[in-house]
Amino acid sequence: MNFFRGVMGGQAAGPQPSGAETIQKLCDRVASSTLLEDRRDAVRALKSLSKKYRMEVGTQAMEHLINILQTDRSDSEILGYALDTLYNLICNDEEEEQDAVTPIPASGKHKNVSMPEILEKEQDEAMQKQSDDLGAQFTEQFIQDPEHITLILSLLEEFDFHVRWPGVKLLTALLKNQGVQVQGIILVSPMGVSRLMDLLADSREVIRNDGLLLLQQLTKSNAAIQKIVAFESAFERLLDIITEEGSSDGGIVVEDCLLLLLNLLKNNSSNQNFFKEGSYIQRMKPWFEVGDDNSGWSAQKVTNLHLMLQLVRVMVSPVNSPGASASCQKSMYQCGLLQQLCTILMATGVPADILTETINTVSEVIRGSQVNQDYFASVNAPSNPPRPAIVVLLMSMVNERQPFVLRCAVLYCFQCFLYKNQKGQGEIVATLLPSTIDANSISAGQLLCGGLFSADSLSNWCASVALAHALQDNLTQKEQLLRVQLATSLGKPPVSLLQQCTNILSQGSKVQTRVGLLMLLCTWINNCPIAVTHFLHNQENVPFLTAQISENLGEDERLVQGLCALLLGICIFYNDNSLENYTKDKLKQLIEKRIGKENFVEKLGFITKHELYSRAAQKPQPVFLSPEQMLFDHEFTKLVKELEGVITKAVHKSSEDEKKEEDVKKTLEQHDNIVMQYKDLIREQDAQIQELKEQVATMTSQSEQMQTTVTQQLSQIQQHKDQYNIIKLKLGKDSQSQANSQADSQVNGLQTEELSQLREDLEKLRQQHTLLQTQLSDKDALINTLKSETAEGSAASDNTEMLKELDALRSRVHSQATEIDQMKTEKQELLRKAEAMSSEAVSSSDGSLDAAKMAEVESRLAAQTSETERLKEESKSLSKSRVDLDQQLAAATSTAAILQTEKAQLQTEVQESKKEQDDLLMLLADQDQKIHSLKQKLKALGEPVDDEDDLDARDQTDDDEEDDDED
């Protein structure tokens, strides 16, 4: 213990050991001491020396400290000392380093600085760089063995404050120095990320807050870890912490939570979708509830609200996929978040940077969403009288006293409002038309015109770009804007807006103003031949453009020359030759004589070579460091990229090439028409073949059904024949007994049981008869349907034989009806015979019976005779119905055979149609070969050729293969 007293500041006899020697002895004691207390004191001493002697402690003691973490897990105190020592070695905290290096005088006051401040600053920077190098060196040494990171992760499971907190700080420092390597180790470590997520649930705020900083470093630029953290309920926990801490009124903890949320959501579509599907967007709405009194915002509240707005922008950023952004925009409107943002936009007392960021946020929430854009158009500012929010924002944009970033934000908002919003474009242009101008109110069109002709070049540029967005991809509004007339001064006739723009352009204003006007004119006349004609109708425009392009001006004027070349090229490409003096050929000749084709193309290339062009092409939001850099618009860069090559080819083409191109185009159009006709014919034939196939299938199924029905009917007829024979035998026996016996014996011999049996048999025969009648009617209906279907398909095949067979079947049905009538007459004859037999039986019994008995016997005999006759008649009718059914069965069988023949005919027709289709395909192949050769000629002439016909040919081949598979 005397040794430790000497180290910790006690007086010792003899010479004092150096720092390196002391650290070496401490390391030996850590490695060799068997007592835990000795090792603990040695590690504590190393901790106290780790800041002053950082290099020596790091090089000599790191391995011993790691061994302590592995072996002395049971003692939390020594673990805490070891972790603190490792943190001091690895951390590059500038303040701590300065505290460790800069001594404090005994008097408690700092010494006066004798060196200049510049030298002191350079010394501090050198010391910080040396400290960073040491931290990176020790971090690399520590993570050489991935098990060391796993060891730290396992120590974080300890609940003891003195172990968990330094472990969190150490892991954070490791991630700051070697983030990618440490992230890879944690990612493959079992339950590594889950252990770190448990820190957010710690009841001790210090550990929870440092855990937030740790997760911030862990989730930087690593999508895999971001997904794991998100699915570990990170969104739920972070939003709960933000709510507990007071949302935007909270402190630094809210800021840390928002920074972590930004790490998880930025450029991570999976987490963004999970955030939206988890209904977490709805929980963001209370963040933006701002009261009436907005004065005295703290710096922390401004920072928190700024990060919250950035979080909203991350969800609807233009760099996201269109589907994901549209879904988030819809959710933000439905939950009222957009309405809340518009409230902040129109509120008073909001700080300027928050107002600017809110405008940018609203811009991206409404960009490309028709519902959100319509809502934004309906928002009014709380003024007297109320004015639309768009008008109020445009007033800020064209006001040169407003901050530059605010004006850029308003321009971005106006662009997003008009993006893919033809309805909004029409409303803006309508405010410029004479019929809709209201002299008592300020409209958006009036503000844009005022900015367009203002003395401020920045207002000119912003108004030009805003008006160009009102015409973007909207031919109708380009033509409508040609109607706008402006009153320049009293006593002079009004001039068109197009003419006024060219007048200002020719007056030689600032470069920024001319660039804005040229971008407006290029967007205006692009793909609008009527606007091109109006522009060329002014005799001064073309000479001005050629003069600008042909001159040799300085670097600042090169961009203007390139835009003039682009404008003249658009006049050539979209010229409809309606003006004799400025046809395509004459404009080309003018370029060749006055400028030169190569010089023209070179000047046109100045646009894309400008340093600000590539910066503007990166993203839609206009972000500029200074007003002088506002030269290009994002949408205009797309237009330049689209037109540069087309205009170059159009200028180099001769009149003969154009004639050849027109001839080739006409030929291609003719061939396209022929191909379309054949395609239509093939489609019709395919449809007919498909209908015939369906008819064949239905007839086949009906034939099978009829065959089964015929089989059933044959079995039923056989049963009826058997029953008929039995009844016939019974009736024959009864009539024979009545003719040969006496009246008493006849009456008494007829048993009631036999009569009841006959009645039951008769009832069964009636039921079967009705069943057969219904089946017969069903067959008649089926035959009629087949006949109608055959009549409908007669346009596709010859069905005359089928109709003849059906007529024959109908004639057979009529003949069966006549046979039924004959059977009825035979029934009457049988009744007469039965009455004669009853009269003979009565006459034979006159001598043996008296008059009373005779009357009774006669009545009973008459009743029995009538019953017998009725049974005979019904049996005869049943026999007739059986005969009819036999005939109908034969007719149904013949119908089935006819259907089979019809099926064969239809199949032959299908084969013939297929042959015709093959012939047509051969013809199409020849046509495609001719088209291909013509396309090759066009390509040789330098004309762009689309490959839509090739795609159609491939689609047709696929359809033919499918037909072959079905056949």
TILUM-388910 format. One record per residue (C-alpha): residue in one letter; z, x, y. Coordinates in steps of 0.2 Angstrom, whole numbers, padded with zeros to 4 digits, always signed. Layout:
REM residues N
aZXY ...
REM end
This chain:
REM residues 967
m+0000+0000+0000 n+0002+0015+0012 f-0016+0017+0010 f-0020+0000+0017 r-0007+0002+0031 g-0017+0017+0036 v-0033+0008+0036 m-0027-0008+0045 g-0020+0002+0059 g-0004+0011+0054 q+0000+0029+0059 a-0003+0042+0046 a+0001+0060+0046 g-0014+0072+0046 p-0032+0070+0051 q-0039+0053+0051 p-0053+0049+0038 s-0070+0044+0045 g-0077+0026+0043 a-0088+0031+0028 e-0074+0039+0019 t-0063+0024+0022 i-0076+0012+0015 q-0079+0023+0000 k-0061+0023-0004 l-0060+0004-0002 c-0075+0002-0013 d-0067+0013-0026 r-0051+0003-0025 v-0061-0013-0027 a-0070-0006-0043 s-0054+0002-0051 s-0039-0008-0046 t-0032-0019-0060 l-0020-0029-0049 l-0028-0044-0040 e-0018-0041-0025 d-0025-0024-0023 r-0043-0029-0024 r-0040-0044-0012 d-0032-0032+0001 a-0047-0020-0001 v-0060-0034+0001 r-0051-0040+0016 a-0051-0023+0024 l-0070-0022+0020 k-0072-0038+0029 s-0064-0031+0044 l-0075-0016+0044 s-0091-0025+0040 k-0096-0028+0058 k-0092-0011+0065 y-0098-0001+0050 r-0112-0013+0045 m-0123+0000+0038 e-0110+0009+0028 v-0102-0007+0021 g-0119-0014+0016 t-0125+0002+0007 q-0109+0006-0002 a-0100-0011-0005 m-0113-0024-0009 e-0113-0022-0028 h-0094-0022-0028 l-0093-0038-0018 i-0106-0046-0030 n-0095-0041-0045 i-0080-0049-0036 l-0090-0065-0035 q-0094-0065-0053 t-0077-0059-0060 d-0063-0066-0049 r-0069-0084-0049 s-0051-0090-0051 d-0045-0083-0034 s-0052-0093-0020 e-0045-0081-0007 i-0054-0065-0013 l-0070-0076-0015 g-0069-0081+0003 y-0066-0063+0009 a-0081-0057-0001 l-0092-0071+0005 d-0087-0068+0023 t-0091-0049+0021 l-0108-0053+0014 y-0112-0065+0028 n-0107-0051+0041 l-0119-0039+0032 i-0134-0051+0031 c-0132-0062+0047 n-0142-0057+0062 d-0132-0067+0075 e-0135-0059+0092 e-0118-0064+0099 e-0108-0058+0085 e-0117-0041+0085 q-0114-0039+0103 d-0096-0043+0101 a-0095-0030+0087 v-0104-0016+0097 t-0098-0019+0114 p-0079-0014+0116 i-0067-0022+0128 p-0057-0011+0139 a-0038-0011+0138 s-0036-0019+0155 g-0045-0034+0148 k-0060-0032+0160 h-0077-0027+0156 k-0083-0010+0163 n-0095-0010+0178 v-0113-0008+0172 s-0120+0008+0178 m-0137+0007+0171 p-0151-0004+0178 e-0153-0022+0171 i-0170-0018+0164 l-0163-0003+0154 e-0148-0013+0148 k-0160-0027+0142 e-0171-0015+0133 q-0156-0007+0125 d-0150-0025+0119 e-0167-0029+0112 a-0167-0012+0103 m-0150-0016+0096 q-0155-0033+0091 k-0171-0027+0082 q-0160-0014+0073 s-0149-0028+0068 d-0163-0039+0062 d-0170-0024+0051 l-0153-0022+0043 g-0151-0040+0039 a-0168-0041+0031 q-0165-0025+0022 f-0148-0031+0015 t-0156-0048+0011 e-0170-0041+0001 q-0157-0030-0009 f-0147-0046-0012 i-0161-0057-0019 q-0168-0043-0030 d-0159-0052-0044 p-0162-0071-0043 e-0145-0073-0052 h-0136-0069-0036 i-0143-0084-0027 t-0139-0095-0043 l-0121-0087-0041 i-0120-0093-0023 l-0126-0110-0028 s-0112-0112-0041 l-0099-0106-0029 l-0104-0121-0018 e-0097-0133-0031 e-0080-0126-0027 f-0071-0139-0015 d-0060-0125-0008 f-0064-0124+0011 h-0062-0105+0011 v-0075-0103-0003 r-0088-0117+0002 w-0089-0114+0020 p-0093-0095+0019 g-0105-0099+0005 v-0115-0111+0015 k-0116-0099+0030 l-0121-0085+0018 l-0135-0095+0010 t-0141-0101+0027 a-0142-0083+0033 l-0152-0078+0017 l-0164-0092+0021 k-0167-0086+0039 n-0171-0069+0034 q-0181-0071+0018 g-0185-0090+0017 v-0200-0091+0006 q-0192-0080-0008 v-0175-0089-0007 q-0184-0106-0007 g-0193-0101-0023 i-0177-0096-0032 i-0168-0112-0027 l-0183-0122-0032 v-0182-0116-0050 s-0163-0116-0051 p-0156-0131-0061 m-0149-0144-0050 g-0150-0131-0035 v-0156-0143-0022 s-0145-0157-0028 r-0130-0146-0026 l-0135-0143-0008 m-0137-0161-0005 d-0119-0164-0010 l-0114-0155+0006 l-0119-0170+0017 a-0106-0180+0008 d-0092-0168+0012 s-0078-0176+0022 r-0075-0160+0032 e-0087-0161+0047 v-0088-0142+0048 i-0096-0140+0031 r-0107-0156+0033 n-0114-0149+0050 d-0117-0132+0043 g-0125-0140+0028 l-0137-0148+0039 l-0142-0131+0046 l-0144-0125+0028 l-0155-0139+0024 q-0166-0136+0039 q-0169-0119+0034 l-0172-0124+0016 t-0185-0137+0020 k-0196-0127+0032 s-0214-0127+0026 n-0210-0131+0008 a-0217-0148+0002 a-0210-0147-0015 i-0192-0145-0009 q-0195-0158+0005 k-0200-0170-0009 i-0184-0166-0019 v-0173-0168-0004 a-0181-0184+0001 f-0179-0192-0016 e-0160-0186-0016 s-0157-0200-0004 a-0158-0189+0011 f-0166-0202+0022 e-0152-0214+0019 r-0138-0201+0022 l-0146-0194+0038 l-0148-0211+0046 d-0131-0215+0042 i-0124-0199+0050 i-0135-0203+0065 t-0128-0221+0067 e-0110-0214+0064 e-0112-0201+0078 g-0119-0213+0091 s-0138-0212+0089 s-0146-0206+0105 d-0129-0205+0113 g-0122-0193+0099 g-0120-0174+0100 i-0128-0159+0092 v-0125-0166+0075 v-0138-0180+0079 e-0150-0167+0085 d-0148-0157+0068 c-0151-0173+0058 l-0167-0177+0068 l-0173-0159+0066 l-0170-0161+0047 l-0180-0177+0047 l-0194-0169+0056 n-0195-0156+0043 l-0195-0168+0029 l-0209-0180+0036 k-0221-0168+0046 n-0237-0165+0036 n-0229-0173+0020 s-0239-0189+0016 s-0228-0192+0001 n-0212-0192+0011 q-0220-0202+0025 n-0225-0216+0012 f-0207-0215+0004 f-0199-0217+0022 k-0210-0232+0026 e-0208-0240+0009 g-0189-0238+0010 s-0189-0249+0026 y-0182-0234+0036 i-0194-0237+0050 q-0184-0253+0054 r-0168-0243+0056 m-0176-0233+0070 k-0177-0248+0082 p-0159-0247+0088 w-0162-0229+0094 f-0173-0235+0108 e-0162-0248+0115 v-0160-0243+0133 g-0149-0252+0146 d-0153-0257+0164 d-0143-0243+0171 n-0153-0227+0166 s-0145-0215+0178 g-0136-0200+0173 w-0143-0196+0156 s-0135-0181+0148 a-0145-0166+0142 q-0140-0169+0124 k-0146-0188+0125 v-0163-0182+0132 t-0165-0170+0118 n-0160-0183+0105 l-0172-0196+0112 h-0186-0183+0113 l-0184-0179+0095 m-0183-0197+0090 l-0199-0200+0099 q-0207-0185+0090 l-0201-0193+0073 v-0210-0209+0077 r-0226-0199+0082 v-0225-0190+0065 m-0227-0206+0056 v-0243-0212+0066 s-0250-0195+0070 p-0269-0194+0070 v-0269-0180+0058 n-0262-0192+0044 s-0273-0202+0033 p-0280-0217+0042 g-0272-0229+0029 a-0255-0222+0030 s-0255-0222+0049 a-0262-0240+0050 s-0248-0245+0038 c-0234-0237+0049 q-0242-0245+0064 k-0241-0262+0057 s-0223-0259+0052 m-0218-0253+0069 y-0226-0269+0077 q-0218-0281+0065 c-0200-0274+0067 g-0201-0273+0086 l-0201-0255+0088 l-0217-0255+0098 q-0210-0268+0109 q-0194-0257+0112 l-0205-0242+0116 c-0215-0253+0129 t-0198-0258+0137 i-0194-0240+0139 l-0211-0237+0146 m-0208-0250+0160 a-0190-0246+0163 t-0184-0238+0179 g-0173-0222+0180 v-0180-0214+0164 p-0181-0195+0165 a-0199-0189+0167 d-0200-0179+0151 i-0194-0194+0141 l-0206-0206+0150 t-0220-0193+0146 e-0216-0192+0128 t-0214-0211+0127 i-0231-0213+0134 n-0238-0201+0121 t-0228-0210+0107 v-0235-0228+0112 s-0252-0220+0113 e-0252-0215+0094 v-0243-0231+0089 i-0258-0241+0096 r-0272-0229+0092 g-0285-0238+0081 s-0274-0253+0078 q-0282-0269+0085 v-0265-0279+0084 n-0255-0266+0093 q-0269-0263+0106 d-0269-0282+0110 y-0251-0282+0112 f-0251-0267+0123 a-0264-0276+0134 s-0253-0290+0136 v-0238-0280+0142 n-0234-0282+0161 a-0224-0271+0172 p-0208-0279+0180 s-0216-0279+0197 n-0219-0293+0210 p-0232-0299+0207 p-0232-0293+0188 r-0246-0281+0184 p-0253-0276+0167 a-0245-0260+0161 i-0262-0252+0159 v-0265-0254+0178 v-0248-0247+0182 l-0252-0232+0171 l-0269-0229+0178 m-0261-0229+0195 s-0251-0214+0190 m-0266-0205+0182 v-0276-0206+0198 n-0261-0201+0209 e-0262-0183+0213 r-0243-0183+0217 q-0238-0187+0199 p-0233-0173+0187 f-0248-0165+0178 v-0241-0168+0160 l-0238-0186+0165 r-0256-0189+0170 c-0262-0181+0154 a-0251-0193+0144 v-0258-0208+0153 l-0275-0202+0150 y-0271-0200+0132 c-0263-0218+0131 f-0279-0225+0139 q-0290-0216+0127 c-0280-0222+0112 f-0280-0240+0119 l-0299-0240+0119 y-0301-0230+0102 k-0311-0242+0090 n-0307-0256+0102 q-0323-0265+0108 k-0313-0279+0114 g-0303-0268+0126 q-0319-0259+0131 g-0327-0275+0136 e-0311-0280+0146 i-0311-0264+0156 v-0330-0264+0160 a-0328-0283+0165 t-0316-0278+0179 l-0331-0268+0186 l-0344-0282+0186 p-0347-0292+0201 s-0343-0309+0194 t-0325-0304+0188 i-0319-0294+0203 d-0304-0301+0212 a-0301-0295+0229 n-0283-0299+0229 s-0278-0289+0215 i-0280-0271+0209 s-0290-0270+0192 a-0292-0255+0180 g-0310-0254+0185 q-0306-0252+0203 l-0294-0238+0200 l-0306-0229+0189 c-0319-0230+0202 g-0307-0224+0215 g-0302-0209+0205 l-0320-0206+0201 f-0324-0204+0219 s-0308-0196+0225 a-0306-0180+0234 d-0295-0174+0220 s-0305-0165+0206 l-0292-0168+0193 s-0293-0187+0197 n-0312-0186+0196 w-0311-0178+0179 c-0298-0190+0172 a-0307-0205+0178 s-0324-0199+0171 v-0316-0196+0154 a-0307-0213+0154 l-0323-0222+0159 a-0333-0213+0146 h-0320-0219+0133 a-0324-0237+0138 l-0342-0234+0133 q-0339-0224+0117 d-0350-0231+0103 n-0353-0247+0112 l-0371-0250+0117 t-0367-0267+0125 q-0355-0260+0137 k-0367-0246+0142 e-0380-0259+0147 q-0367-0270+0156 l-0361-0255+0166 l-0379-0253+0173 r-0376-0269+0183 v-0361-0262+0193 q-0366-0260+0211 l-0355-0250+0224 a-0354-0252+0243 t-0354-0234+0249 s-0353-0238+0268 l-0356-0252+0280 g-0373-0256+0284 k-0381-0248+0269 p-0387-0257+0254 p-0376-0255+0238 v-0381-0242+0225 s-0378-0243+0206 l-0364-0234+0198 l-0376-0223+0189 q-0385-0218+0205 q-0368-0214+0214 c-0363-0203+0200 t-0379-0193+0201 n-0377-0192+0220 i-0360-0184+0219 l-0366-0172+0206 s-0380-0166+0217 q-0369-0163+0232 g-0361-0148+0224 s-0343-0152+0222 k-0330-0143+0211 v-0334-0137+0194 q-0321-0149+0186 t-0328-0164+0195 r-0346-0160+0190 v-0341-0157+0172 g-0332-0174+0171 l-0347-0183+0179 l-0359-0174+0167 m-0348-0179+0152 l-0348-0197+0158 l-0367-0197+0160 c-0371-0189+0143 t-0359-0202+0135 w-0367-0216+0145 i-0385-0213+0141 n-0383-0207+0123 n-0391-0219+0111 c-0396-0231+0125 p-0414-0230+0130 i-0412-0243+0144 a-0399-0231+0152 v-0411-0217+0150 t-0424-0227+0158 h-0413-0231+0173 f-0408-0213+0174 l-0426-0206+0174 h-0431-0220+0186 n-0423-0210+0200 q-0436-0197+0205 e-0423-0184+0210 n-0413-0183+0194 v-0425-0173+0183 p-0429-0160+0197 f-0411-0157+0200 l-0407-0155+0182 t-0422-0142+0179 a-0416-0133+0195 q-0398-0131+0189 i-0404-0125+0171 s-0417-0113+0178 e-0405-0104+0190 n-0396-0088+0186 l-0378-0092+0191 g-0361-0085+0188 e-0349-0087+0173 d-0341-0102+0181 e-0358-0111+0182 r-0364-0108+0164 l-0354-0123+0158 v-0362-0134+0171 q-0379-0128+0166 g-0376-0131+0148 l-0371-0149+0151 c-0386-0152+0162 a-0397-0145+0147 l-0388-0157+0136 l-0391-0172+0148 l-0410-0168+0149 g-0411-0166+0130 i-0403-0183+0128 c-0416-0190+0140 i-0430-0183+0129 f-0423-0188+0112 y-0419-0206+0117 n-0434-0209+0128 d-0444-0224+0124 n-0459-0218+0135 s-0458-0233+0146 l-0460-0222+0162 e-0477-0214+0163 n-0471-0199+0173 y-0457-0195+0162 t-0462-0197+0144 k-0456-0186+0130 d-0472-0175+0131 k-0471-0173+0150 l-0453-0169+0149 k-0456-0156+0136 q-0470-0148+0146 l-0459-0148+0161 i-0446-0138+0152 e-0458-0126+0145 k-0466-0123+0162 r-0450-0123+0173 i-0437-0116+0161 g-0444-0110+0145 k-0439-0117+0128 e-0429-0102+0122 n-0420-0101+0139 f-0416-0120+0138 v-0409-0118+0120 e-0398-0103+0126 k-0391-0113+0141 l-0387-0128+0129 g-0377-0116+0118 f-0366-0111+0132 i-0356-0127+0129 t-0350-0123+0112 k-0347-0105+0116 h-0334-0109+0130 e-0317-0104+0125 l-0309-0121+0130 y-0322-0130+0119 s-0314-0125+0102 r-0296-0129+0109 a-0301-0147+0114 a-0310-0150+0097 q-0294-0147+0087 k-0284-0163+0091 p-0287-0179+0101 q-0272-0177+0113 p-0277-0168+0129 v-0265-0153+0130 f-0268-0141+0144 l-0257-0127+0151 s-0264-0130+0169 p-0275-0142+0178 e-0289-0129+0179 q-0291-0129+0160 m-0295-0148+0159 l-0314-0146+0156 f-0317-0154+0139 d-0313-0170+0130 h-0310-0171+0111 e-0323-0186+0108 f-0336-0177+0119 t-0334-0161+0108 k-0339-0172+0093 l-0354-0179+0103 v-0360-0161+0107 k-0358-0156+0089 e-0369-0171+0084 l-0383-0169+0097 e-0385-0150+0099 g-0396-0147+0084 v-0405-0163+0086 i-0410-0159+0104 t-0415-0141+0099 k-0427-0148+0086 a-0434-0161+0098 v-0438-0148+0111 h-0447-0137+0100 k-0458-0151+0092 s-0476-0152+0098 s-0485-0169+0101 e-0495-0166+0085 d-0479-0163+0075 e-0472-0179+0082 k-0488-0189+0078 k-0487-0182+0060 e-0469-0186+0059 e-0473-0204+0065 d-0487-0205+0052 v-0475-0199+0039 k-0462-0211+0044 k-0474-0226+0044 t-0480-0220+0026 l-0462-0219+0021 e-0458-0236+0028 q-0473-0243+0018 h-0468-0235+0002 d-0450-0241+0005 n-0456-0258+0007 i-0466-0257-0009 v-0451-0250-0018 m-0440-0264-0011 q-0453-0277-0017 y-0453-0269-0034 k-0434-0268-0034 d-0433-0287-0029 l-0445-0291-0043 i-0435-0281-0056 r-0419-0289-0050 e-0427-0306-0052 q-0433-0302-0069 d-0416-0295-0074 a-0408-0311-0068 q-0421-0321-0078 i-0418-0310-0094 q-0399-0313-0091 e-0401-0332-0090 l-0412-0332-0106 k-0399-0321-0115 e-0386-0333-0110 q-0396-0348-0116 v-0399-0339-0133 a-0381-0336-0135 t-0376-0354-0131 m-0389-0361-0143 t-0384-0349-0156 s-0366-0355-0154 q-0371-0373-0154 s-0382-0371-0170 e-0367-0363-0179 q-0356-0378-0173 m-0369-0390-0180 q-0370-0381-0196 t-0351-0383-0198 t-0352-0401-0193 v-0366-0404-0206 t-0355-0396-0220 q-0340-0407-0215 q-0351-0423-0215 l-0358-0419-0232 s-0341-0418-0239 q-0336-0434-0231 i-0352-0443-0237 q-0348-0438-0255 q-0331-0445-0253 h-0338-0461-0246 k-0350-0462-0261 d-0336-0461-0273 q-0326-0474-0265 y-0341-0485-0264 n-0344-0484-0283 i-0326-0488-0286 i-0327-0504-0275 k-0344-0509-0283 l-0337-0508-0300 k-0322-0519-0295 l-0333-0532-0287 g-0344-0533-0302 k-0330-0536-0314 d-0323-0550-0303 s-0340-0559-0301 q-0342-0558-0320 s-0325-0565-0324 q-0328-0580-0312 a-0345-0584-0320 n-0338-0585-0338 s-0320-0592-0337 q-0313-0609-0332 a-0308-0612-0314 d-0289-0611-0318 s-0292-0595-0327 q-0302-0589-0312 v-0289-0593-0300 n-0275-0587-0310 g-0284-0572-0316 l-0286-0564-0299 q-0271-0554-0295 t-0264-0552-0278 e-0261-0534-0281 e-0280-0531-0283 l-0283-0541-0267 s-0271-0530-0257 q-0279-0514-0265 l-0296-0520-0260 r-0290-0524-0242 e-0282-0507-0241 d-0298-0499-0247 l-0308-0510-0235 e-0297-0504-0220 k-0300-0486-0225 l-0318-0489-0226 r-0318-0496-0208 q-0309-0481-0201 q-0321-0469-0209 h-0335-0480-0203 t-0329-0479-0185 l-0326-0460-0187 l-0344-0458-0193 q-0350-0468-0178 t-0341-0457-0166 q-0348-0442-0174 l-0365-0449-0174 s-0363-0453-0155 d-0357-0435-0152 k-0373-0428-0161 d-0384-0439-0150 a-0375-0432-0135 l-0377-0414-0141 i-0396-0417-0145 n-0398-0424-0127 t-0389-0409-0120 l-0400-0397-0130 k-0415-0407-0124 s-0410-0406-0106 e-0407-0387-0108 t-0423-0385-0116 a-0432-0394-0102 e-0423-0383-0089 g-0428-0367-0098 s-0446-0373-0099 a-0451-0362-0084 a-0447-0346-0094 s-0454-0351-0111 d-0465-0364-0120 n-0454-0378-0127 t-0467-0391-0131 e-0463-0390-0150 m-0445-0393-0147 l-0448-0409-0137 k-0460-0415-0151 e-0446-0413-0163 l-0434-0421-0152 d-0445-0436-0150 a-0448-0437-0169 l-0429-0437-0171 r-0428-0452-0159 s-0441-0461-0169 r-0431-0458-0185 v-0416-0466-0177 h-0426-0481-0172 s-0432-0483-0190 q-0414-0482-0196 a-0410-0496-0185 t-0424-0507-0193 e-0417-0502-0210 i-0400-0508-0205 d-0408-0525-0200 q-0416-0526-0218 m-0399-0523-0225 k-0391-0537-0215 t-0404-0549-0222 e-0400-0543-0240 k-0382-0546-0236 q-0386-0565-0232 e-0395-0567-0248 l-0380-0560-0258 l-0369-0573-0248 r-0380-0587-0254 k-0379-0581-0272 a-0360-0581-0271 e-0360-0599-0265 a-0371-0604-0279 m-0359-0596-0291 s-0344-0605-0284 s-0353-0622-0285 e-0357-0620-0303 a-0339-0615-0307 v-0333-0631-0299 s-0345-0643-0308 s-0340-0635-0325 s-0321-0640-0322 d-0324-0659-0318 g-0321-0665-0336 s-0304-0656-0339 l-0295-0658-0323 d-0289-0673-0312 a-0294-0676-0295 a-0279-0669-0286 k-0279-0653-0296 m-0298-0652-0293 a-0296-0652-0274 e-0282-0639-0275 v-0293-0628-0286 e-0308-0630-0275 s-0298-0625-0259 r-0291-0610-0268 l-0308-0605-0275 a-0316-0607-0258 a-0304-0595-0250 q-0306-0583-0264 t-0324-0584-0263 s-0325-0581-0245 e-0313-0566-0246 t-0325-0559-0260 e-0340-0562-0250 r-0332-0553-0235 l-0328-0538-0245 k-0346-0538-0252 e-0353-0539-0235 e-0342-0524-0229 s-0346-0514-0244 k-0365-0517-0241 s-0363-0512-0222 l-0354-0496-0227 s-0368-0492-0240 k-0380-0494-0226 s-0370-0483-0214 r-0370-0470-0228 v-0389-0470-0229 d-0390-0469-0210 l-0378-0454-0210 d-0389-0446-0224 q-0404-0448-0213 q-0395-0441-0197 l-0389-0426-0207 a-0407-0422-0212 a-0412-0424-0193 a-0398-0413-0188 t-0403-0400-0201 s-0421-0400-0194 t-0414-0399-0176 a-0405-0383-0181 a-0420-0376-0189 i-0430-0379-0172 l-0416-0371-0163 q-0418-0355-0174 t-0436-0355-0170 e-0433-0357-0151 k-0421-0342-0152 a-0434-0331-0160 q-0446-0336-0146 l-0433-0332-0133 q-0430-0315-0141 t-0449-0311-0141 e-0449-0316-0123 v-0435-0304-0119 q-0445-0290-0127 e-0460-0294-0117 s-0449-0294-0101 k-0442-0277-0106 k-0460-0270-0108 e-0465-0276-0091 q-0449-0268-0084 d-0454-0252-0092 d-0471-0253-0084 l-0463-0256-0067 l-0451-0241-0069 m-0466-0230-0073 l-0474-0237-0057 l-0458-0233-0048 a-0457-0216-0054 d-0475-0213-0048 q-0469-0220-0031 d-0454-0209-0031 q-0465-0193-0034 k-0476-0198-0019 i-0460-0200-0008 h-0453-0184-0014 s-0469-0175-0010 l-0469-0183+0007 k-0451-0178+0010 q-0456-0160+0006 k-0469-0161+0019 l-0457-0168+0032 k-0444-0154+0027 a-0458-0141+0029 l-0461-0148+0047 g-0442-0146+0051 e-0438-0165+0051 p-0421-0171+0044 v-0424-0182+0029 d-0410-0193+0021 d-0408-0195+0002 e-0405-0213+0002 d-0420-0216-0009 d-0414-0204-0022 l-0398-0212-0022 d-0407-0229-0025 a-0417-0221-0039 r-0402-0215-0048 d-0394-0232-0046 q-0409-0240-0053 t-0409-0228-0068 d-0391-0232-0071 d-0395-0251-0071 d-0409-0248-0084 e-0398-0238-0095 e-0385-0253-0095 d-0399-0265-0099 d-0404-0254-0114 d-0386-0254-0120 e-0384-0273-0119 d-0400-0275-0128 
REM end
